[in-house]
Amino acid sequence: MFTGIITAIGQIESLDKINPQSDDCRLRVEVTEGIDLAAIAIGDSIAVSGVCLTVTAIDGQVFQADISNETLSCTTLGSKRAGDAVNLEAALRAGDPLGGHMVSGHVDGLAVLLEASADDSSTRMLFSLPAALAALVAAKGSITIDGVSLTVNSITGNKVEAKFSVNLIPHTLEHTTLGSLQPGDRLNLEIDMLARYIARQLEIK
């Protein structure tokens, strides 16, 4: 479990196929501050831009994780390249403060940044939302974008097209990768966990 509070921005060292016969990849990420890899054990989870991955090796300031073809196809990780920055959060431990909201690291879909504009001292960002998820997003509810816990300002849409907006304070822009976003960029999206389970219960009634 995670909180959506980013503690480090890592840099991808490499993302390569595990072997020529497989589409699965091996990711290596360098972490210079914000996460103490000496306190991370093999098998622990780290959220990489909102995707929960299992640490399979640690080499100094670099951790390694294997990514299945399924995860690559459902998230933005498949389009990442060496040198790209990623948001990082180590898994929540008992006694840690819950500053954001409960985040699983399981991506529900991809959002696309449509526009960004100044809103007093913060920045308002408007994103597209997969229409199938529109009913699961509510104004003033929580949402996770590339691993960052945010509050939804507004949500509009129908069964064909949906959009939502959030406001980002300068601290969030400076300490996550969201500060470098450009219109057209795709991002990993996770809806609030409670909404996900309520929707499932309604499906099976």
N, CA and C atoms as a LAMMPS dump frame, in Angstrom:
ITEM: TIMESTEP
0
ITEM: NUMBER OF ATOMS
615
ITEM: BOX BOUNDS ff ff ff
-5.0000000000000000e+02 5.0000000000000000e+02
-5.0000000000000000e+02 5.0000000000000000e+02
-5.0000000000000000e+02 5.0000000000000000e+02
ITEM: ATOMS id mol type element x y z
1 1 1 N 0.828 -1.191 0
2 1 2 C 0 0 0
3 1 3 C 0.873 1.256 0
4 2 1 N 0.324 2.332 -0.56
5 2 2 C 1.036 3.595 -0.655
6 2 3 C 0.092 4.729 -0.245
7 3 1 N 0.63 5.942 -0.21
8 3 2 C -0.176 7.09 0.197
9 3 3 C -0.331 8.124 -0.913
10 4 1 N 0.452 8.011 -1.971
11 4 2 C 0.416 9.022 -3.026
12 4 3 C 1.243 10.248 -2.687
13 5 1 N 2.056 10.166 -1.638
14 5 2 C 2.978 11.246 -1.283
15 5 3 C 4.36 10.875 -1.813
16 6 1 N 4.804 11.551 -2.855
17 6 2 C 6.075 11.221 -3.508
18 6 3 C 7.245 11.659 -2.628
19 7 1 N 8.183 10.748 -2.414
20 7 2 C 9.344 11.061 -1.576
21 7 3 C 10.625 11.214 -2.382
22 8 1 N 10.602 10.816 -3.651
23 8 2 C 11.822 10.926 -4.456
24 8 3 C 11.463 10.943 -5.939
25 9 1 N 12.321 11.593 -6.711
26 9 2 C 12.263 11.502 -8.168
27 9 3 C 13.482 10.703 -8.598
28 10 1 N 13.231 9.556 -9.202
29 10 2 C 14.331 8.72 -9.668
30 10 3 C 14.576 8.921 -11.154
31 11 1 N 15.69 8.391 -11.62
32 11 2 C 16.024 8.475 -13.044
33 11 3 C 16.231 7.065 -13.576
34 12 1 N 15.559 6.764 -14.68
35 12 2 C 15.689 5.438 -15.264
36 12 3 C 17.099 5.259 -15.826
37 13 1 N 17.77 4.242 -15.346
38 13 2 C 19.106 3.902 -15.857
39 13 3 C 18.984 3.037 -17.103
40 14 1 N 18.038 2.091 -17.071
41 14 2 C 17.827 1.232 -18.232
42 14 3 C 16.455 0.569 -18.145
43 15 1 N 15.923 0.215 -19.295
44 15 2 C 14.682 -0.552 -19.408
45 15 3 C 14.846 -1.457 -20.611
46 16 1 N 15.156 -2.72 -20.348
47 16 2 C 15.496 -3.654 -21.415
48 16 3 C 14.69 -4.936 -21.287
49 17 1 N 14.503 -5.614 -22.412
50 17 2 C 13.845 -6.915 -22.378
51 17 3 C 14.671 -7.893 -21.543
52 18 1 N 13.95 -8.718 -20.789
53 18 2 C 14.635 -9.7 -19.948
54 18 3 C 15.385 -10.702 -20.819
55 19 1 N 14.769 -11.109 -21.931
56 19 2 C 15.456 -11.966 -22.901
57 19 3 C 14.784 -11.786 -24.249
58 20 1 N 15.449 -12.179 -25.338
59 20 2 C 14.911 -11.938 -26.685
60 20 3 C 13.574 -12.609 -26.938
61 21 1 N 13.242 -13.676 -26.2
62 21 2 C 12.009 -14.407 -26.424
63 21 3 C 10.83 -13.849 -25.62
64 22 1 N 11.083 -12.83 -24.823
65 22 2 C 10.04 -12.312 -23.93
66 22 3 C 9.824 -10.821 -24.151
67 23 1 N 8.573 -10.373 -23.944
68 23 2 C 8.284 -8.944 -23.977
69 23 3 C 8.411 -8.318 -22.592
70 24 1 N 8.562 -9.142 -21.565
71 24 2 C 8.755 -8.621 -20.216
72 24 3 C 10.077 -7.854 -20.15
73 25 1 N 10.099 -6.82 -19.314
74 25 2 C 11.291 -5.968 -19.242
75 25 3 C 11.871 -5.899 -17.834
76 26 1 N 13.113 -5.513 -17.775
77 26 2 C 13.813 -5.291 -16.505
78 26 3 C 14.139 -3.811 -16.401
79 27 1 N 13.659 -3.207 -15.335
80 27 2 C 13.822 -1.771 -15.099
81 27 3 C 14.868 -1.541 -14.019
82 28 1 N 15.765 -0.579 -14.278
83 28 2 C 16.737 -0.16 -13.272
84 28 3 C 16.588 1.346 -13.077
85 29 1 N 16.415 1.756 -11.814
86 29 2 C 16.168 3.158 -11.481
87 29 3 C 17.188 3.634 -10.451
88 30 1 N 17.801 4.791 -10.737
89 30 2 C 18.755 5.385 -9.8
90 30 3 C 18.022 6.323 -8.857
91 31 1 N 18.334 6.204 -7.562
92 31 2 C 17.725 7.046 -6.531
93 31 3 C 18.849 7.727 -5.762
94 32 1 N 18.913 9.049 -5.829
95 32 2 C 19.991 9.772 -5.157
96 32 3 C 19.578 10.314 -3.795
97 33 1 N 18.275 10.519 -3.581
98 33 2 C 17.791 11.007 -2.292
99 33 3 C 16.293 10.737 -2.172
100 34 1 N 15.804 10.799 -0.931
101 34 2 C 14.373 10.641 -0.707
102 34 3 C 13.939 9.244 -0.324
103 35 1 N 14.664 8.225 -0.789
104 35 2 C 14.411 6.838 -0.399
105 35 3 C 15.757 6.211 -0.054
106 36 1 N 15.857 5.649 1.137
107 36 2 C 17.078 4.995 1.573
108 36 3 C 17.035 3.543 1.12
109 37 1 N 17.736 3.241 0.032
110 37 2 C 17.705 1.877 -0.488
111 37 3 C 18.331 0.873 0.476
112 38 1 N 19.141 1.361 1.414
113 38 2 C 19.718 0.457 2.411
114 38 3 C 18.635 -0.109 3.329
115 39 1 N 17.504 0.591 3.403
116 39 2 C 16.4 0.143 4.257
117 39 3 C 15.37 -0.656 3.469
118 40 1 N 15.606 -0.83 2.169
119 40 2 C 14.697 -1.59 1.309
120 40 3 C 15.22 -3.012 1.147
121 41 1 N 14.341 -3.988 1.313
122 41 2 C 14.727 -5.387 1.162
123 41 3 C 14.267 -5.921 -0.191
124 42 1 N 14.97 -6.936 -0.682
125 42 2 C 14.528 -7.609 -1.895
126 42 3 C 13.126 -8.174 -1.641
127 43 1 N 12.218 -7.898 -2.551
128 43 2 C 10.836 -8.318 -2.372
129 43 3 C 9.925 -7.209 -1.905
130 44 1 N 10.502 -6.093 -1.441
131 44 2 C 9.691 -4.947 -1.05
132 44 3 C 9.083 -4.29 -2.29
133 45 1 N 8.049 -3.487 -2.065
134 45 2 C 7.377 -2.79 -3.16
135 45 3 C 7.781 -1.327 -3.209
136 46 1 N 7.937 -0.809 -4.414
137 46 2 C 8.137 0.618 -4.654
138 46 3 C 7.192 1.021 -5.782
139 47 1 N 6.476 2.123 -5.585
140 47 2 C 5.609 2.639 -6.643
141 47 3 C 6.448 3.511 -7.564
142 48 1 N 6.457 3.172 -8.838
143 48 2 C 7.208 3.903 -9.857
144 48 3 C 6.207 4.605 -10.755
145 49 1 N 6.093 5.932 -10.601
146 49 2 C 5.075 6.711 -11.313
147 49 3 C 3.698 6.082 -11.186
148 50 1 N 3.395 5.637 -9.97
149 50 2 C 2.077 5.103 -9.674
150 50 3 C 1.891 3.634 -9.903
151 51 1 N 2.934 2.926 -10.356
152 51 2 C 2.846 1.493 -10.631
153 51 3 C 3.598 0.726 -9.55
154 52 1 N 2.903 -0.15 -8.85
155 52 2 C 3.533 -0.948 -7.8
156 52 3 C 4.428 -2.014 -8.428
157 53 1 N 5.728 -1.947 -8.104
158 53 2 C 6.696 -2.919 -8.613
159 53 3 C 7.44 -3.567 -7.451
160 54 1 N 7.901 -4.777 -7.674
161 54 2 C 8.642 -5.52 -6.657
162 54 3 C 10.141 -5.385 -6.903
163 55 1 N 10.86 -4.974 -5.871
164 55 2 C 12.311 -4.83 -5.977
165 55 3 C 12.956 -6.207 -6.047
166 56 1 N 13.732 -6.438 -7.115
167 56 2 C 14.376 -7.738 -7.297
168 56 3 C 15.876 -7.696 -7.069
169 57 1 N 16.458 -6.499 -7.062
170 57 2 C 17.896 -6.363 -6.811
171 57 3 C 18.181 -4.912 -6.446
172 58 1 N 19.244 -4.726 -5.657
173 58 2 C 19.697 -3.386 -5.289
174 58 3 C 21.202 -3.331 -5.483
175 59 1 N 21.657 -2.307 -6.176
176 59 2 C 23.081 -2.126 -6.441
177 59 3 C 23.445 -0.685 -6.126
178 60 1 N 23.886 -0.424 -4.905
179 60 2 C 24.217 0.938 -4.503
180 60 3 C 22.984 1.816 -4.484
181 61 1 N 22.957 2.821 -5.362
182 61 2 C 21.823 3.739 -5.435
183 61 3 C 20.837 3.375 -6.542
184 62 1 N 20.926 2.156 -7.033
185 62 2 C 20.052 1.692 -8.117
186 62 3 C 19.253 0.476 -7.654
187 63 1 N 17.943 0.503 -7.891
188 63 2 C 17.142 -0.697 -7.641
189 63 3 C 16.608 -1.232 -8.965
190 64 1 N 16.314 -2.499 -8.946
191 64 2 C 15.87 -3.197 -10.152
192 64 3 C 14.507 -3.821 -9.911
193 65 1 N 13.678 -3.83 -10.956
194 65 2 C 12.361 -4.462 -10.88
195 65 3 C 12.016 -5.036 -12.241
196 66 1 N 11.353 -6.181 -12.245
197 66 2 C 10.896 -6.784 -13.491
198 66 3 C 9.461 -6.347 -13.757
199 67 1 N 9.155 -6.07 -15.026
200 67 2 C 7.831 -5.583 -15.412
201 67 3 C 7.247 -6.528 -16.45
202 68 1 N 6.064 -7.044 -16.165
203 68 2 C 5.422 -7.978 -17.083
204 68 3 C 4.884 -7.245 -18.305
205 69 1 N 4.654 -8.005 -19.353
206 69 2 C 4.075 -7.447 -20.573
207 69 3 C 2.708 -6.822 -20.297
208 70 1 N 1.931 -7.433 -19.392
209 70 2 C 0.62 -6.892 -19.039
210 70 3 C 0.75 -5.495 -18.456
211 71 1 N 1.689 -5.313 -17.527
212 71 2 C 1.895 -4.004 -16.913
213 71 3 C 2.398 -2.993 -17.931
214 72 1 N 3.281 -3.412 -18.805
215 72 2 C 3.796 -2.516 -19.836
216 72 3 C 2.685 -2.035 -20.768
217 73 1 N 1.718 -2.9 -21.041
218 73 2 C 0.652 -2.546 -21.979
219 73 3 C -0.419 -1.669 -21.336
220 74 1 N -0.525 -1.692 -20.013
221 74 2 C -1.602 -0.968 -19.325
222 74 3 C -1.138 0.318 -18.65
223 75 1 N 0.148 0.61 -18.704
224 75 2 C 0.697 1.792 -18.045
225 75 3 C 1.622 2.535 -19.012
226 76 1 N 2.167 3.641 -18.546
227 76 2 C 3.101 4.402 -19.38
228 76 3 C 4.527 3.866 -19.302
229 77 1 N 4.78 2.865 -18.465
230 77 2 C 6.154 2.392 -18.292
231 77 3 C 6.74 1.847 -19.586
232 78 1 N 5.901 1.31 -20.452
233 78 2 C 6.404 0.764 -21.709
234 78 3 C 6.971 1.805 -22.648
235 79 1 N 6.619 3.075 -22.432
236 79 2 C 7.129 4.146 -23.299
237 79 3 C 8.296 4.896 -22.679
238 80 1 N 8.708 4.472 -21.48
239 80 2 C 9.817 5.154 -20.814
240 80 3 C 11.149 4.78 -21.451
241 81 1 N 12.118 5.684 -21.302
242 81 2 C 13.452 5.473 -21.846
243 81 3 C 14.499 5.823 -20.789
244 82 1 N 15.724 5.369 -21.008
245 82 2 C 16.822 5.711 -20.104
246 82 3 C 16.941 7.226 -20.008
247 83 1 N 17.078 7.721 -18.788
248 83 2 C 17.186 9.153 -18.551
249 83 3 C 15.887 9.8 -18.127
250 84 1 N 14.76 9.12 -18.345
251 84 2 C 13.465 9.678 -17.947
252 84 3 C 13.35 9.722 -16.429
253 85 1 N 12.667 10.739 -15.938
254 85 2 C 12.416 10.877 -14.499
255 85 3 C 11.111 10.175 -14.137
256 86 1 N 11.082 9.573 -12.946
257 86 2 C 9.876 8.882 -12.47
258 86 3 C 9.637 9.229 -11.001
259 87 1 N 8.365 9.325 -10.629
260 87 2 C 7.996 9.537 -9.233
261 87 3 C 8.162 8.234 -8.46
262 88 1 N 8.676 8.336 -7.234
263 88 2 C 8.922 7.143 -6.426
264 88 3 C 8.304 7.28 -5.038
265 89 1 N 7.763 6.184 -4.553
266 89 2 C 7.294 6.098 -3.171
267 89 3 C 7.489 4.679 -2.677
268 90 1 N 8.169 4.526 -1.547
269 90 2 C 8.307 3.206 -0.943
270 90 3 C 6.991 2.812 -0.285
271 91 1 N 6.768 1.508 -0.134
272 91 2 C 5.517 1.021 0.439
273 91 3 C 5.333 1.531 1.861
274 92 1 N 4.082 1.749 2.209
275 92 2 C 3.71 2.224 3.538
276 92 3 C 4.046 1.169 4.58
277 93 1 N 4.652 1.618 5.685
278 93 2 C 4.959 0.725 6.796
279 93 3 C 4.075 1.065 7.985
280 94 1 N 3.849 0.096 8.861
281 94 2 C 3.024 0.328 10.04
282 94 3 C 3.595 1.494 10.846
283 95 1 N 2.743 2.45 11.172
284 95 2 C 3.184 3.612 11.941
285 95 3 C 3.535 4.812 11.096
286 96 1 N 3.656 4.629 9.761
287 96 2 C 3.943 5.764 8.887
288 96 3 C 2.723 6.674 8.796
289 97 1 N 2.943 7.993 8.667
290 97 2 C 1.807 8.895 8.525
291 97 3 C 1.112 8.696 7.183
292 98 1 N -0.211 8.782 7.2
293 98 2 C -1.001 8.648 5.978
294 98 3 C -1.373 10.051 5.518
295 99 1 N -0.452 10.676 4.765
296 99 2 C -0.65 12.068 4.393
297 99 3 C -1.511 12.274 3.167
298 100 1 N -1.616 11.273 2.309
299 100 2 C -2.414 11.42 1.101
300 100 3 C -3.71 10.639 1.231
301 101 1 N -3.832 9.523 0.487
302 101 2 C -4.952 8.603 0.659
303 101 3 C -4.45 7.204 0.327
304 102 1 N -5.248 6.194 0.607
305 102 2 C -4.807 4.825 0.39
306 102 3 C -4.702 4.541 -1.112
307 103 1 N -3.508 4.176 -1.538
308 103 2 C -3.205 3.946 -2.949
309 103 3 C -2.636 2.537 -3.096
310 104 1 N -3.104 1.798 -4.084
311 104 2 C -2.669 0.414 -4.268
312 104 3 C -1.502 0.273 -5.233
313 105 1 N -1.345 1.248 -6.127
314 105 2 C -0.325 1.114 -7.163
315 105 3 C -0.797 0.278 -8.335
316 106 1 N -2.117 0.052 -8.427
317 106 2 C -2.707 -0.689 -9.544
318 106 3 C -3.393 0.31 -10.468
319 107 1 N -2.868 0.475 -11.646
320 107 2 C -3.327 1.511 -12.577
321 107 3 C -4.653 1.111 -13.215
322 108 1 N -5.627 2.035 -13.185
323 108 2 C -6.955 1.778 -13.742
324 108 3 C -7.074 2.22 -15.189
325 109 1 N -6.216 3.134 -15.615
326 109 2 C -6.292 3.643 -16.975
327 109 3 C -5.282 4.75 -17.176
328 110 1 N -5.287 5.331 -18.356
329 110 2 C -4.357 6.404 -18.684
330 110 3 C -5.113 7.712 -18.887
331 111 1 N -4.548 8.774 -18.341
332 111 2 C -5.083 10.114 -18.546
333 111 3 C -4.147 10.859 -19.486
334 112 1 N -4.666 11.883 -20.151
335 112 2 C -3.856 12.72 -21.031
336 112 3 C -4.036 14.172 -20.601
337 113 1 N -2.92 14.881 -20.423
338 113 2 C -3.007 16.297 -20.073
339 113 3 C -3.511 17.08 -21.274
340 114 1 N -4.623 17.785 -21.083
341 114 2 C -5.209 18.582 -22.151
342 114 3 C -4.721 20.015 -22.122
343 115 1 N -4.656 20.599 -20.935
344 115 2 C -4.174 21.974 -20.817
345 115 3 C -3.785 22.267 -19.383
346 116 1 N -2.932 23.273 -19.222
347 116 2 C -2.507 23.736 -17.902
348 116 3 C -2.523 25.253 -17.903
349 117 1 N -3.005 25.826 -16.806
350 117 2 C -3.102 27.281 -16.732
351 117 3 C -2.865 27.742 -15.301
352 118 1 N -2.368 28.966 -15.169
353 118 2 C -2.125 29.534 -13.846
354 118 3 C -3.454 29.802 -13.15
355 119 1 N -3.498 29.507 -11.856
356 119 2 C -4.684 29.763 -11.042
357 119 3 C -4.202 30.304 -9.704
358 120 1 N -4.03 31.636 -9.661
359 120 2 C -3.404 32.291 -8.51
360 120 3 C -1.998 31.707 -8.354
361 121 1 N -1.638 31.179 -7.182
362 121 2 C -0.284 30.67 -6.98
363 121 3 C -0.138 29.21 -7.396
364 122 1 N -1.239 28.558 -7.738
365 122 2 C -1.185 27.159 -8.149
366 122 3 C -1.382 27.039 -9.657
367 123 1 N -1.361 25.802 -10.136
368 123 2 C -1.577 25.528 -11.558
369 123 3 C -2.753 24.574 -11.703
370 124 1 N -3.702 24.948 -12.52
371 124 2 C -4.858 24.091 -12.777
372 124 3 C -4.562 23.256 -14.017
373 125 1 N -4.749 21.951 -13.894
374 125 2 C -4.524 21.046 -15.012
375 125 3 C -5.804 20.316 -15.349
376 126 1 N -6.073 20.234 -16.649
377 126 2 C -7.259 19.538 -17.147
378 126 3 C -6.801 18.279 -17.875
379 127 1 N -7.384 17.151 -17.497
380 127 2 C -7.001 15.863 -18.059
381 127 3 C -8.195 15.181 -18.707
382 128 1 N -7.918 14.398 -19.734
383 128 2 C -8.93 13.491 -20.253
384 128 3 C -9.026 12.309 -19.295
385 129 1 N -10.164 11.646 -19.324
386 129 2 C -10.408 10.515 -18.435
387 129 3 C -11.097 9.421 -19.237
388 130 1 N -10.622 8.175 -19.161
389 130 2 C -11.35 7.106 -19.849
390 130 3 C -12.819 7.124 -19.445
391 131 1 N -13.704 7.123 -20.424
392 131 2 C -15.13 7.271 -20.146
393 131 3 C -15.642 6.221 -19.168
394 132 1 N -15.061 5.033 -19.217
395 132 2 C -15.507 3.952 -18.331
396 132 3 C -15.243 4.259 -16.863
397 133 1 N -14.334 5.198 -16.594
398 133 2 C -13.994 5.538 -15.213
399 133 3 C -14.708 6.783 -14.71
400 134 1 N -15.423 7.472 -15.581
401 134 2 C -16.018 8.761 -15.227
402 134 3 C -16.935 8.667 -14.021
403 135 1 N -17.717 7.597 -13.928
404 135 2 C -18.659 7.463 -12.816
405 135 3 C -17.957 7.181 -11.497
406 136 1 N -16.672 6.855 -11.552
407 136 2 C -15.926 6.505 -10.34
408 136 3 C -15.094 7.667 -9.812
409 137 1 N -15.198 8.817 -10.458
410 137 2 C -14.443 10.01 -10.045
411 137 3 C -15.44 11.075 -9.604
412 138 1 N -15.183 11.685 -8.445
413 138 2 C -16.11 12.676 -7.899
414 138 3 C -15.365 13.941 -7.513
415 139 1 N -16.014 15.076 -7.7
416 139 2 C -15.438 16.349 -7.271
417 139 3 C -15.157 16.298 -5.773
418 140 1 N -13.989 16.77 -5.391
419 140 2 C -13.482 16.78 -4.015
420 140 3 C -13.079 15.39 -3.534
421 141 1 N -13.143 14.412 -4.422
422 141 2 C -12.645 13.093 -4.091
423 141 3 C -11.167 12.986 -4.42
424 142 1 N -10.57 11.854 -4.101
425 142 2 C -9.139 11.647 -4.331
426 142 3 C -8.901 10.914 -5.646
427 143 1 N -7.764 11.212 -6.263
428 143 2 C -7.334 10.524 -7.472
429 143 3 C -5.812 10.507 -7.472
430 144 1 N -5.232 9.514 -8.117
431 144 2 C -3.776 9.397 -8.172
432 144 3 C -3.308 9.523 -9.61
433 145 1 N -2.414 10.475 -9.863
434 145 2 C -1.873 10.71 -11.198
435 145 3 C -0.369 10.503 -11.16
436 146 1 N 0.114 9.506 -11.882
437 146 2 C 1.532 9.142 -11.869
438 146 3 C 2.057 8.991 -10.443
439 147 1 N 1.22 8.426 -9.582
440 147 2 C 1.618 8.157 -8.208
441 147 3 C 1.378 9.276 -7.229
442 148 1 N 0.877 10.426 -7.706
443 148 2 C 0.687 11.603 -6.854
444 148 3 C -0.767 11.687 -6.396
445 149 1 N -0.987 11.741 -5.102
446 149 2 C -2.327 11.886 -4.554
447 149 3 C -2.813 13.319 -4.749
448 150 1 N -3.972 13.468 -5.412
449 150 2 C -4.516 14.793 -5.697
450 150 3 C -6.013 14.816 -5.422
451 151 1 N -6.547 16.019 -5.26
452 151 2 C -7.977 16.212 -5.049
453 151 3 C -8.623 16.699 -6.34
454 152 1 N -9.705 16.056 -6.732
455 152 2 C -10.412 16.42 -7.959
456 152 3 C -11.166 17.728 -7.75
457 153 1 N -10.954 18.675 -8.651
458 153 2 C -11.716 19.932 -8.615
459 153 3 C -13.085 19.755 -9.246
460 154 1 N -13.071 19.226 -10.461
461 154 2 C -14.311 19.087 -11.217
462 154 3 C -14.232 17.868 -12.116
463 155 1 N -15.399 17.338 -12.469
464 155 2 C -15.467 16.187 -13.358
465 155 3 C -16.657 16.409 -14.295
466 156 1 N -16.423 16.267 -15.583
467 156 2 C -17.49 16.395 -16.572
468 156 3 C -17.374 15.243 -17.556
469 157 1 N -18.478 14.893 -18.169
470 157 2 C -18.381 13.874 -19.198
471 157 3 C -19.594 12.986 -19.29
472 158 1 N -19.495 12.032 -20.206
473 158 2 C -20.566 11.082 -20.473
474 158 3 C -19.945 9.742 -20.831
475 159 1 N -20.706 8.872 -21.473
476 159 2 C -20.202 7.535 -21.8
477 159 3 C -19.165 7.554 -22.914
478 160 1 N -19.024 8.694 -23.589
479 160 2 C -18.088 8.79 -24.722
480 160 3 C -16.821 9.543 -24.344
481 161 1 N -16.957 10.63 -23.606
482 161 2 C -15.809 11.477 -23.306
483 161 3 C -15.94 12.052 -21.892
484 162 1 N -14.829 12.11 -21.18
485 162 2 C -14.855 12.662 -19.824
486 162 3 C -13.567 13.436 -19.569
487 163 1 N -13.658 14.432 -18.676
488 163 2 C -12.515 15.255 -18.306
489 163 3 C -12.586 15.554 -16.808
490 164 1 N -11.429 15.758 -16.203
491 164 2 C -11.398 16.191 -14.812
492 164 3 C -10.252 17.175 -14.63
493 165 1 N -10.367 18.004 -13.601
494 165 2 C -9.318 18.985 -13.338
495 165 3 C -8.817 18.867 -11.906
496 166 1 N -7.574 19.257 -11.701
497 166 2 C -6.957 19.303 -10.379
498 166 3 C -6.12 20.577 -10.29
499 167 1 N -5.863 21.023 -9.082
500 167 2 C -4.944 22.13 -8.859
501 167 3 C -3.687 21.609 -8.194
502 168 1 N -2.535 22.06 -8.68
503 168 2 C -1.261 21.636 -8.123
504 168 3 C -0.544 22.844 -7.529
505 169 1 N -0.151 22.725 -6.266
506 169 2 C 0.581 23.802 -5.607
507 169 3 C 2.038 23.759 -6.058
508 170 1 N 2.779 24.868 -5.896
509 170 2 C 4.177 24.902 -6.338
510 170 3 C 5.027 23.767 -5.763
511 171 1 N 4.789 23.382 -4.503
512 171 2 C 5.578 22.296 -3.898
513 171 3 C 5.419 21.004 -4.69
514 172 1 N 4.189 20.676 -5.079
515 172 2 C 3.948 19.452 -5.852
516 172 3 C 4.621 19.518 -7.21
517 173 1 N 4.56 20.666 -7.863
518 173 2 C 5.191 20.823 -9.175
519 173 3 C 6.703 20.68 -9.085
520 174 1 N 7.275 21.15 -7.977
521 174 2 C 8.724 21.125 -7.819
522 174 3 C 9.246 19.749 -7.412
523 175 1 N 8.466 19.008 -6.636
524 175 2 C 8.966 17.766 -6.048
525 175 3 C 8.391 16.5 -6.684
526 176 1 N 7.715 16.636 -7.814
527 176 2 C 7.257 15.485 -8.59
528 176 3 C 7.52 15.762 -10.067
529 177 1 N 7.297 14.771 -10.886
530 177 2 C 7.493 14.952 -12.33
531 177 3 C 6.351 15.73 -12.974
532 178 1 N 5.288 16.012 -12.224
533 178 2 C 4.148 16.715 -12.802
534 178 3 C 4.502 18.14 -13.219
535 179 1 N 5.561 18.693 -12.644
536 179 2 C 5.965 20.046 -12.991
537 179 3 C 6.514 20.179 -14.398
538 180 1 N 6.873 19.069 -15.02
539 180 2 C 7.435 19.116 -16.378
540 180 3 C 6.451 18.634 -17.439
541 181 1 N 5.193 18.457 -17.06
542 181 2 C 4.205 17.955 -18.02
543 181 3 C 3.94 18.941 -19.142
544 182 1 N 3.64 18.391 -20.306
545 182 2 C 3.241 19.168 -21.47
546 182 3 C 1.929 18.606 -22.009
547 183 1 N 1.066 19.452 -22.588
548 183 2 C -0.172 18.935 -23.179
549 183 3 C 0.115 17.774 -24.13
550 184 1 N -0.686 16.734 -23.999
551 184 2 C -0.496 15.534 -24.803
552 184 3 C 0.21 14.416 -24.062
553 185 1 N 0.856 14.735 -22.932
554 185 2 C 1.541 13.705 -22.154
555 185 3 C 0.523 12.747 -21.547
556 186 1 N 0.864 11.453 -21.548
557 186 2 C 0.016 10.424 -20.94
558 186 3 C 0.51 10.127 -19.533
559 187 1 N -0.437 9.813 -18.637
560 187 2 C -0.083 9.545 -17.254
561 187 3 C -0.879 8.372 -16.712
562 188 1 N -0.281 7.687 -15.729
563 188 2 C -0.955 6.579 -15.066
564 188 3 C -2.014 7.12 -14.1
565 189 1 N -3.171 6.494 -14.119
566 189 2 C -4.303 6.984 -13.35
567 189 3 C -4.831 5.867 -12.456
568 190 1 N -5.028 6.194 -11.18
569 190 2 C -5.665 5.257 -10.256
570 190 3 C -6.81 5.971 -9.543
571 191 1 N -7.999 5.415 -9.671
572 191 2 C -9.139 6.003 -8.996
573 191 3 C -9.105 5.654 -7.518
574 192 1 N -9.941 6.321 -6.738
575 192 2 C -10.009 6.047 -5.314
576 192 3 C -10.426 4.594 -5.08
577 193 1 N -9.743 3.933 -4.172
578 193 2 C -9.969 2.516 -3.931
579 193 3 C -11.411 2.223 -3.504
580 194 1 N -11.977 3.098 -2.687
581 194 2 C -13.352 2.888 -2.227
582 194 3 C -14.319 2.888 -3.399
583 195 1 N -14.13 3.814 -4.347
584 195 2 C -15.006 3.873 -5.518
585 195 3 C -14.901 2.599 -6.337
586 196 1 N -13.708 2.052 -6.428
587 196 2 C -13.501 0.824 -7.202
588 196 3 C -14.324 -0.329 -6.623
589 197 1 N -14.312 -0.473 -5.307
590 197 2 C -15.023 -1.599 -4.693
591 197 3 C -16.531 -1.384 -4.675
592 198 1 N -16.974 -0.152 -4.521
593 198 2 C -18.407 0.116 -4.6
594 198 3 C -18.926 -0.232 -5.997
595 199 1 N -18.172 0.155 -7.019
596 199 2 C -18.577 -0.148 -8.396
597 199 3 C -18.663 -1.652 -8.615
598 200 1 N -17.731 -2.391 -8.058
599 200 2 C -17.744 -3.849 -8.221
600 200 3 C -18.967 -4.461 -7.541
601 201 1 N -19.307 -3.963 -6.367
602 201 2 C -20.483 -4.482 -5.671
603 201 3 C -21.752 -4.211 -6.461
604 202 1 N -21.834 -3.044 -7.093
605 202 2 C -23.005 -2.729 -7.904
606 202 3 C -23.093 -3.623 -9.126
607 203 1 N -21.939 -4.028 -9.665
608 203 2 C -21.915 -4.904 -10.843
609 203 3 C -22.513 -6.266 -10.549
610 204 1 N -22.246 -6.795 -9.349
611 204 2 C -22.624 -8.188 -9.069
612 204 3 C -23.984 -8.303 -8.394
613 205 1 N -24.642 -7.179 -8.144
614 205 2 C -25.982 -7.256 -7.542
615 205 3 C -27.001 -7.699 -8.571
